[in-house]
């Protein structure tokens, strides 16, 4: 059994998505119901320092919860890299 989520990457992280998903910066995914944020992110091989701002349905998930936090059907997992401002 799997659940359906939407995986979104922003800014320079879109390069880690499959080519057909890079333009929209998102892709639907089927994941195991017990998959954590860390499990979902791992196959994309993003440097950990670039996985900066992590949101589920717009709610910030602190780094210490990402190895244990699971998602439910219909969730949107969005990740931003660190953004430099001026």
C-alpha positions in Angstrom: 0.0 0.0 0.0 1.2 3.5 -0.8 0.0 7.1 -0.3 0.0 9.9 -2.8 1.9 13.1 -2.0 3.2 16.0 -4.0 6.9 16.7 -3.8 8.1 20.3 -4.5 11.6 21.6 -4.8 12.4 25.3 -5.1 15.2 27.5 -6.5 18.4 25.6 -7.2 16.9 22.4 -5.8 14.7 21.9 -8.9 17.8 20.6 -10.6 17.4 17.4 -8.5 14.0 16.7 -9.9 13.5 14.5 -13.0 13.8 16.6 -16.2 10.0 16.4 -16.9 9.2 17.8 -13.4 11.8 20.6 -13.3 9.6 23.2 -15.1 6.7 22.9 -12.7 9.1 22.3 -9.7 6.9 19.5 -8.5 6.0 15.9 -9.0 3.4 13.5 -7.7 4.9 10.6 -5.7 3.7 7.3 -4.3 5.4 6.6 -1.0 5.0 4.0 1.8 2.7 5.2 4.6 5.6 4.9 7.1 8.0 6.8 4.9 9.6 9.7 6.7 10.7 13.0 5.2 14.3 11.8 5.3 13.2 8.6 3.4 11.5 10.6 0.7 14.3 13.0 0.2 17.2 10.5 0.3 16.8 9.1 -3.3 17.2 12.6 -4.7 20.8 12.8 -3.4 20.5 16.5 -2.4 23.4 17.7 -0.1 21.9 17.9 3.4 23.1 21.6 3.8 20.8 22.4 0.8 17.7 20.9 2.5 17.1 24.0 4.5 13.4 24.9 4.8 11.1 21.9 4.9 7.3 22.3 4.9 4.4 19.9 5.0 1.2 21.6 3.8 2.9 25.0 4.6 3.9 24.0 8.1 7.6 24.2 9.0 9.2 20.9 10.1 12.3 21.4 12.2 15.5 19.4 11.3 15.3 17.2 14.4 11.8 15.9 13.3 12.6 15.1 9.6 13.9 11.6 10.4 10.7 10.6 12.1 7.9 12.7 10.7 5.7 10.8 8.2 3.1 12.1 5.8 -0.5 11.3 5.0 -2.3 10.8 1.7 -2.6 14.2 -0.1 0.2 16.0 1.7 2.5 18.4 0.0 6.2 18.2 0.9 8.0 21.4 -0.1 11.8 22.1 0.3 13.8 25.3 -0.2 17.5 25.7 -0.1 19.1 28.4 2.1 18.4 31.8 0.4 20.8 34.6 0.6 19.4 38.1 0.9 20.7 41.5 0.6 
